[in-house]
Amino acid sequence: MKYSSLSKEQLLAELDKKHQEIDSLKYQNTVIERQYGEIVENAKCCIAVYEAQDEGRSFIIKEFNRYAQEVENVKRKDIIGRNVLDIFPGVEKFGLLDVFRRVLETGKDEIFPVSLYIDQRISGWRENHVYRLSSGDIISFYSDLTREKSIEYAYETTGRKYKLFFDNAPIVIFETDENGFIVDCNNLFEKLLGYSRDESVGRKSADFISDKDKLKFMEMQKEIISGKLTLKRNLHVLTKDKKENLLSITSGAFEVSRKNGLRLIHFICQTCGNDDVACL
């Protein structure tokens, strides 16, 4: 059996089965015990097994697989048989020991959601799935999500900076989805056209273009979606009080995500240069 391909639930079932077989045989260094070690060692996730002592007042590290050693930058020989607090002094404040104690008492598995672990040696984001084995030992399958959280933070920071620029840019800007519906517009868009953001978002962007140029604007959007980098057109834009202003609209596309697809971004300014120019 290739243990590295098993799910956490399958791994748990196999480990518990081996535990029961080892206990029933009461014999060390058997094939079963070696199989148990192989499951723990080769799993493609962090696995740690703890023996509870003094009714859960302390937890001794019994197993710590290769994957977990790499993540935590420790060696098995230095940590097996030691109190988890000696190796990871921040684990009490982290909240994981409270989970161990509850699972030890109730026998019900728990998920400890993604949280930031910090001590003087290491720090990182961890997600733990904690179970009680039939032997009474506590086993934790956990993931290091530090990279994912770092990327998430970078996206959030970039998004906040973009939103700040978008809202306060000294040029009229609005965004649409692939179907031409407005998903956002900035402060100057509201000032130029007279429509509030609430009145604009969700409406067809073509509603804000004069009938004489509506088809031209829609064709422009189709060209951008089909692969043109950016396009500029001089179009008549409609204000809330039905006035028409001949303005230059420069549009481009960017991908938000696979789920949300493309966004089209449009900049409006005074007419300048020739109409129908493709911008490289």
Secondary structure, DSSP 8 states (H G I E B T S, - for coil): --GGG--HHHHHHHHHHHHHHHHHHT-SS-HHHHHHHHHHHH-SSEEEEEEEEGGGTEEEEEEE-HHHHHHHT--HHHHTTSBHHHH-TTHHHHTHHHHHHHHHHH---EEEEEEEEE-SS-EEEEEEEEEE-TTS-EEEEEEE-HHHHHHHHHHHHHHHHHHHHHHH-SSEEEEEETTSBEEEE-HHHHHHH---HHHHTTSBGGGGB-HHHHHHHHHHHHHHHTT-SEEEEEEEEE-TTS-EEEEEEEEEEEEEETTTEEEEEEEEEE--S-SSEEE-
